[in-house]
Amino acid sequence: MWGGDAYQSYLVNYYLANDNDIVRRSTRMLRGADPITKHMNTICDYTFLWLSGIWDYYFYTADIDFINDIYPEMLDVWRFVEARLDSEGLYERKGDDWVFIDWSTFDPNGPICAEQMLLARAYESLAKCASLVGDTERSEYAKARYEYIKGAINERYWSDEKGAFVDDYKSGRNNVTRHANIFAILFDYTTPERKQSIIKNVIYNDKITKITTPYFEFYELDAMCRIGDFKYMTDMLDSYWGEMLRLGATTIWEEFDPAKKGIEHYEMYGGKYEKSLCHAWGASPIYLLGRYALGVSPTSAGYKTYEVKPNLMCFGKIEGKVPTPYGEIQVKMNKSSIRVLSPIDGGTLIIGDKSYKIQKNEPLVVKY
């Protein structure tokens, strides 16, 4: 099991099966046994994603028992992480750590911007989990570290010349890749003005190296949905996942570059047939369609409150079910009406600037 793969699979799971036991078991497996001597899978960003995934788990389930149980192990992981930060509290590769992020070429010197984004996200998760278990002192500390790192990212890595975040502020090369800039949008780590600059100078800039893995394409499409560019997402579903289908794929490949031809598609890791052709985390469209097309998402832990904000995107009609800890929320939409049926109270259907209360077990039909 690989930590980054698992993190995305958890999000797919919340919209596919809501099998919470498999998330708990996978989280424990990745944590491993004491003493902690290496990052998970030796990859620093996977350790940060492990920490972030624990808060995500609580948000989708409200399972406070698991948070209480895993919290001491979170702290052990944090002691390991903090012992490997540089003198300024940022992450820079140490020893045999593997700085991964994605199969892409980054400016290799110094603390990589995308890693600081994930480090800040992990501190944010720790602060929230510490608050849940009543560890106020640790919560305040982690919150302060999160704010410090977010500030450092905006102060040190932003380039006015490039209109984007650069990989490494120390090298002076001002190399721009998509990854940190996607995280900045997705995690809401910069100003609205800078987000617009990123969209223009990075996302829509064909000179910036394209994403070639379903792994990181998930983050890009999630970010674009957050800013309301659903056409970007559906176009990519067709040209990326759709092209794999047209080439005969029956499972999702580890990496896909539309520019390659024939058996070139099977090359990876320096070998002619080394690429995996079955990577579960590539099923991220399940999450994207459930979250943004059916439009179902919790607004407080465990769906105590939630919203249904469906969007037809390029489809003439959509229909589906989103699992929750208390049953499935059903959504059906066409060009003239929406129907929602939910087993739980606390929901709000949002259509444009209008909202409608969702009553438990009572079909809500709105025509427009």
Secondary structure as GFF3:
##gff-version 3
##sequence-region A 1 368
A	DSSP	alpha_helix	3	16	.	.	.	ID=ss1
A	DSSP	alpha_helix	20	31	.	.	.	ID=ss2
A	DSSP	three_ten_helix	40	42	.	.	.	ID=ss3
A	DSSP	alpha_helix	44	61	.	.	.	ID=ss4
A	DSSP	alpha_helix	64	82	.	.	.	ID=ss5
A	DSSP	alpha_helix	113	132	.	.	.	ID=ss6
A	DSSP	alpha_helix	136	156	.	.	.	ID=ss7
A	DSSP	beta_strand	158	159	.	.	.	ID=ss8
A	DSSP	beta_strand	164	165	.	.	.	ID=ss9
A	DSSP	alpha_helix	178	186	.	.	.	ID=ss10
A	DSSP	alpha_helix	192	198	.	.	.	ID=ss11
A	DSSP	pi_helix	199	203	.	.	.	ID=ss12
A	DSSP	alpha_helix	214	226	.	.	.	ID=ss13
A	DSSP	alpha_helix	230	236	.	.	.	ID=ss14
A	DSSP	pi_helix	237	241	.	.	.	ID=ss15
A	DSSP	alpha_helix	242	246	.	.	.	ID=ss16
A	DSSP	three_ten_helix	262	266	.	.	.	ID=ss17
A	DSSP	three_ten_helix	280	283	.	.	.	ID=ss18
A	DSSP	alpha_helix	285	288	.	.	.	ID=ss19
A	DSSP	pi_helix	289	293	.	.	.	ID=ss20
A	DSSP	beta_strand	296	298	.	.	.	ID=ss21
A	DSSP	three_ten_helix	301	303	.	.	.	ID=ss22
A	DSSP	beta_strand	306	308	.	.	.	ID=ss23
A	DSSP	beta_strand	318	324	.	.	.	ID=ss24
A	DSSP	beta_strand	327	333	.	.	.	ID=ss25
A	DSSP	beta_strand	337	341	.	.	.	ID=ss26
A	DSSP	beta_strand	347	351	.	.	.	ID=ss27
A	DSSP	beta_strand	354	358	.	.	.	ID=ss28
A	DSSP	beta_strand	364	367	.	.	.	ID=ss29
###
